[in-house]
Amino acid sequence: MDRFLQIRYMTVDFHIFAGVPASIWAEFPKLVKLTIGIYPYEVINDREAIPDRDLGFVKPQKGSKYGKRADWVLTAASAALGAVGDDRRHWKAPELEVLVRQTGDEIDDDVEEQWTEDQEEYEQAVALDLEVEDSTEQEQENLEDDSDDAISQHVNQDASEEEEEDDDSARL
């Protein structure tokens, strides 16, 4: 039990952190940093999607969906530990950090911090990506429309040629 009291750095799953009373963290007097791990899924409670293997954690991109989720968890955890600190004046709350657990799936690419702290630059890049996707979709629609028009013209041309042949044979 004494070894538990000596823990200075701890990483816990979000579900564990949320499932125990906040006062439990005050039982670790030497705890300096508490890292809360969340998962990059649509629903924060999606426990079936939790990977079997540990692939590590990454800092989520600020302003992204997972960055905002991490900020929300950090705010709620800070408030909970702050309330414990109010009750136990001698206890110093640990530094908090929220990271996203890697899954080994494509979704990991959407999570990892790839930008600087410059939020404006990130938002511009996201906007450009959306414009590229929109223009690609528009080009695809235009190609489909063009091919539909070409087929229509070909069918109309064939019909006109058949009418001309019918007219020619009727004249003979």
C-alpha positions in Angstrom: 0.0 0.0 0.0 2.9 2.4 0.7 3.9 2.1 -3.0 0.6 3.5 -4.0 1.1 6.5 -1.8 4.4 7.2 -3.7 2.9 7.5 -7.1 3.8 10.7 -8.8 2.6 10.3 -12.3 -0.6 8.4 -13.2 -2.5 7.8 -16.4 -6.1 6.7 -16.0 -8.9 5.9 -18.4 -11.7 8.5 -18.6 -14.2 5.9 -17.6 -12.3 5.2 -14.4 -11.7 8.8 -13.6 -15.4 9.6 -14.0 -16.5 6.4 -12.1 -14.7 7.1 -8.8 -15.3 9.9 -6.3 -13.0 12.9 -7.0 -11.8 12.7 -3.4 -9.9 9.4 -4.3 -7.2 11.4 -6.0 -6.4 13.2 -2.7 -5.4 9.8 -1.3 -2.2 10.1 -3.5 -0.3 12.7 -1.6 2.7 12.8 -4.0 0.7 12.8 -7.2 2.2 15.5 -9.4 0.5 14.8 -12.8 -2.7 13.0 -13.6 -3.3 12.2 -17.3 -6.8 11.2 -18.4 -7.1 9.1 -21.5 -10.1 9.4 -23.8 -10.9 7.5 -27.0 -11.4 9.0 -30.5 -14.9 7.8 -31.1 -18.2 9.5 -31.9 -19.7 8.7 -28.5 -17.5 9.1 -25.5 -19.0 6.0 -23.8 -18.4 3.6 -26.8 -16.7 1.0 -24.7 -17.0 -1.8 -27.4 -14.7 0.2 -29.7 -11.8 0.2 -27.1 -8.7 -1.5 -28.7 -7.2 -4.6 -27.1 -3.7 -3.4 -27.3 -2.0 -0.3 -26.0 -0.8 2.0 -28.8 0.0 5.0 -26.7 -1.5 8.5 -26.4 -1.4 11.6 -28.4 -2.2 15.2 -27.8 -5.4 16.1 -29.7 -5.3 19.1 -32.1 -6.7 22.2 -30.5 -10.0 23.3 -32.0 -10.7 19.8 -33.6 -13.6 17.7 -32.4 -11.3 15.7 -30.1 -9.4 18.8 -29.0 -12.7 20.3 -27.9 -13.7 17.1 -26.2 -10.4 17.0 -24.3 -10.9 20.6 -23.3 -14.3 19.8 -21.9 -13.0 16.8 -19.9 -10.1 18.9 -18.6 -12.5 21.7 -17.5 -14.8 19.2 -15.7 -11.9 17.3 -14.1 -10.3 20.6 -12.9 -13.6 21.6 -11.3 -13.9 18.3 -9.6 -10.4 18.3 -8.2 -10.8 22.0 -7.3 -13.8 21.1 -5.1 -11.7 18.4 -3.4 -8.9 21.0 -2.8 -11.4 23.3 -1.1 -12.3 20.5 1.3 -8.7 19.5 1.9 -6.6 22.6 2.2 -3.4 20.7 2.7 -3.8 18.8 -0.6 -2.3 20.3 -3.7 -4.2 19.2 -6.9 -2.0 17.5 -9.5 -1.4 19.0 -12.9 -4.1 17.6 -15.3 -3.7 16.5 -18.9 -6.1 14.9 -21.3 -4.8 12.8 -24.1 -6.4 10.6 -26.8 -5.5 7.0 -26.9 -4.4 5.7 -30.3 -6.5 2.9 -31.8 -4.5 1.8 -34.8 -7.4 2.8 -37.1 -7.6 5.6 -39.7 -9.3 7.8 -37.1 -5.9 8.3 -35.4 -5.0 10.7 -38.3 -7.9 13.0 -37.3 -6.8 13.3 -33.7 -3.1 13.9 -33.5 -1.8 17.5 -33.1 -0.3 18.5 -36.4 -0.4 22.2 -36.1 1.1 24.9 -33.9 -0.9 26.8 -31.3 -2.1 29.0 -34.1 -5.8 28.4 -34.1 -6.4 30.7 -37.1 -3.9 28.7 -39.3 -5.6 25.4 -38.3 -9.1 26.8 -39.1 -7.9 28.1 -42.5 -6.4 24.7 -43.3 -9.7 22.9 -42.4 -11.6 25.4 -44.6 -9.2 24.7 -47.5 -9.7 20.9 -47.0 -13.5 21.4 -47.1 -13.2 23.6 -50.2 -11.1 20.9 -51.9 -13.6 18.2 -51.0 -16.5 20.4 -52.2 -14.8 21.2 -55.5 -13.9 17.5 -56.0 -17.5 16.6 -55.4 -18.7 19.3 -57.8 -16.2 18.1 -60.5 -17.5 14.6 -60.1 -21.1 15.8 -60.4 -20.1 17.9 -63.5 -18.5 14.8 -65.1 -21.6 12.7 -64.4 -23.8 15.5 -65.9 -21.4 15.7 -68.9 -21.6 11.9 -69.4 -25.4 12.0 -69.1 -25.5 14.8 -71.7 -23.2 12.9 -74.0 -25.3 9.8 -73.7 -28.5 11.8 -74.4 -26.9 13.5 -77.4 -25.8 10.1 -78.7 -29.3 8.6 -78.2 -30.9 11.7 -79.9 -28.4 11.5 -82.8 -29.1 7.8 -83.3 -32.9 8.5 -83.2 -32.4 11.3 -85.8 -30.4 9.1 -88.1 -33.0 6.4 -87.9 -35.7 8.9 -88.7 -33.7 10.1 -91.7 -33.2 6.5 -92.9 -37.0 5.9 -92.5 -37.7 9.1 -94.5 -35.2 8.1 -97.2 -36.7 4.6 -97.5 -40.2 6.0 -97.6 -39.1 8.3 -100.5 -37.8 5.4 -102.5 
